[in-house]
Amino acid sequence: MRKSPQFIYQSLPAVTGLIVAGIINVTGGNALQTFMGLTTTTMGGYASTALVNSRRSMAIQETGRLQDEISKLQRALKIKGELDYLQQQRELLTGKVNSLKTEEEDLERRIIAIKRENYNLEDLETRIEKSKALKMEINELIGELNTIKEQIKEREDQKDNLSLVSSQFLQKQAELDDLKQYIDKLSKSKENLEITKVNYEALNQKYTILENEQNKILNEIEILNNTKKVIQDKINENEKYEIKLNNIKEEFEQKQNELANLNDKLENLNQQTAELEIFRSSYDVLKSEYDTLENQQETLALEIPRLQSERDRILQEIQTIETKAQQVDILRRELDELEAKFRIKRNDLGSLKRKIEYLETEKANLENEIKWREIEIQTKEGKIKELQKEIKTLKEDLEEIKNSVDYAFQALKIPVEVKAKQMRYFANESDFLNQFKDYLKAKGLTFSDRVINAFHTSLKVQDISALVILAGISGTGKSELPQAYGEFIGAPLVMLPVQPRWDSPQDLQGFFNYIEKKYKPTELMRYLYQHQKQDDLKNRMVLVLLDEMNLARVEYYFSDFLSKLESRRNKPTFLEIEAGSLKLLDEDKRVKIPDQFLFVGTMNEDETTQSLSDKVLDRANVLTFGKPPELRLRGVKQTVEIPKEYLSWETFISWCQQPQEGSSVSDSVKDYVNRVNHIMEALGRPFAHRVYQAIAKYVVNYPNALQNDNIRKAAIADQFGQKLLPKLRGLMVEDSNVKPQLDELKKIIDELGDESLKQAFEVARNGQYGQFQWKGMVYQETTND
């Protein structure tokens, strides 16, 4: 920002300090040393009088030089203040003159135009005289402006640096004016474009019916859009110029910041001047010179009122010019009114001519329209023939696509064979279990009641524990039990022998062969697809058996599918069929995973439940088939006919119950689970709501658990062994933080009174390498495979 002359005069003491400091630096400190020496000599009195006089004369010479430098700086500062002030006045007057010149040129153009029309010449001559008088005033102002320019030129010769900055600013101002003119041109081009667009819309409404003319108009629209794009590019260029202008403004602000920094330096030098005054106080000559400078400062301060009055005079002249500009505006409005009247008369004449031309054009248009209608009828007839051919081609293509889709998915659409045709009824769930146990004995298979109850209950709670895993050594009946269960309930069995190479969900679901362009489904995907297509599968269950599921990493091929199984209890869950480039309907592309599909997996002991991740264990119930207490031959196998009837899905889910908050069974389960969770939290293996909900649902659905406390405890023990204790694998049992917690856990297990759980817990605590190694809870008396 610019500093006023008053500020400059007030800063003279600081400038004096700056010059003194400069002299000291240039002379290498001799003057300062001289002052110090003189002061020391005066105060101490130890130097000779001749030495004092010599040094005093040197100080007087330095003071003279200092006075010369101060005078030069004063003149430079005065010139700078005047130059800034005159520069500001020049800018104001230049703007006013340019504005008046523009008004004058506009008036002259309008006068010439009106003269050509010979309209109200006497009034115009009067206005011309006024315009001439106004022009004379403008010339006077231009003379004053030229005088000011000469004064500025004289000041610019004395201050080359300020002139350079001023010329750069003027150059940037000229560039800004060019940019404004360029923007005005673009605005006019935009207005022309809008007019053209309006004309196009009118033509478009009139000739919409005629397709050939419509195409021509669309081409014109495309051309206009291209033109608009060109104009938009120019506008973008204009934005670049605005960015450039902003950079110039930032440069100008930077110069202002530099000036502010210089003022800060002046303030610092003022402080240095105060320090030098300590040294000057010892010398009368320097003191007198300082008084002289103060007198000069007062003299300069008296000059400030004169400059202020000069400023007021120029401001008054500016107000006078603005008044004259208002008069010019009044004249311009009067000329506009005259031009408007002239345009009305001319438009009336033009309207008559246009009416004649319009009538002639309408006659020609009607004749042309008759011809166009005839051509249009012929064109429409040709298009009808082309459309008939196209429809025929599309029908052939549609038939071909339909055939290709049927070919690609023919393996998926093979119907499922249903052997059990009639629905089977049972008195209740206990009747069902008793008849199933008799069926197993008739087949020569012997399983403990607890294994059968645990297996049956795990299938009932598959909405939250979506998988039943039968683990143990080979030959213990892991595969026989689910197969016999499926036969007894009349459910189709989907056998999926897991292969070691399985590493993705495609191995479980199937994939699209892009070479053969055929979908290769697994039996699981075919059954899922047909379950929503075949009516005889709607109300029955399907048992899916993943045999030796740990031959491959379960997390690789089954983890995502297991998450989908769990989500069935909240919303319908679907699998997406990959179809390559073929287009399938939504009902064919999305295959629902019904609640009626029950999933069972078997695992051999060489890969125990320890190989399963916590994600799989939390979502599964694991039944362990251990070494039988004594080896037996297979029982006598009777001739057993596979049932031809099936257990309906409605009957099966009617046996399923939901745990109720606040019931005695739920409270009992919650008490045990909370106590165990505190222990597992201390061991760094806590669990959350879902595990508790799964345990509670298992217990309330366990046969007779609601009526018998011992059976309920056995069901809780099942879930301890299936879901909780496997989480402790790998703990160092003798660790000082682990051993007390395991002792507390043993007390809870003892309260349940389940021998199978006790034995399994002790085996795990005595695992190899001092680690807790869970091998599973064996509660089967004997099995035959």
Protein Blocks (a to p, Z undefined) as FASTA:
>chain_A
ZZdfklmmmmmmmmmmmmmmmmmmmnnommmmmmmmmmmmmmnopacfklmmmmmmmmmm
mmmmmmmmmmmmmmmmmmmmmmmmmmmmmmmmmmmmmmmmmmmmmmmmmmmmmmmnopak
llmmmmmmmmmmmmmmmmmmmmmmmmmmmmmmmmmmmmmmlmmmmmmmmmmmmmmmmmmm
mmmmmmmmmmmmmmmmmmmmmmmmmmmmpmklmmmmmmmmmmmmmmmmmmmmmmmmmmmm
mmmmmmmmmmmmmmmmmmmmmmmmmmmmmmmmmmmmmmmmmpmklmmmmmmmmmmmmmmm
mmmmmmmmmmmmmmmmmmmmmmmmmmmmmmmmmmmmmmmmmmmmmmmmmmmmmmmmmmmm
mmmmmmmmmmmmmmmmmmmmmmmmmmmmmmmmmmmmmmmmmmmmmmmmmmmmpccddfbl
bdcddfblmlmmmmmmmmmmmnopacdfklmmmmmmmmmmmmmmmcccdeddehilpmmm
mmmmmmmnopacddddddfklcbfklmnopcdfklopacddfklmmmmmmmmmmklmmcc
cddddehkllpcfklmmmmmmmmmmmmmmoccdddddehjaccdfklmpccddfklccdd
dddfklcfklpcfklmmmpccddddddfbdcdddddddddddfbdcdfklmmmmpccdde
hiaklmmmmmmmmmmmmmmmmnopacdfklmmmmmmmmmmpghklmpmklmmmmmmmmmm
mmmmmmmgoiafkbmklmmmmmmmmmmmmmnopaklmmmmmmmmmpghhiacdebjafbf
bdcZZ
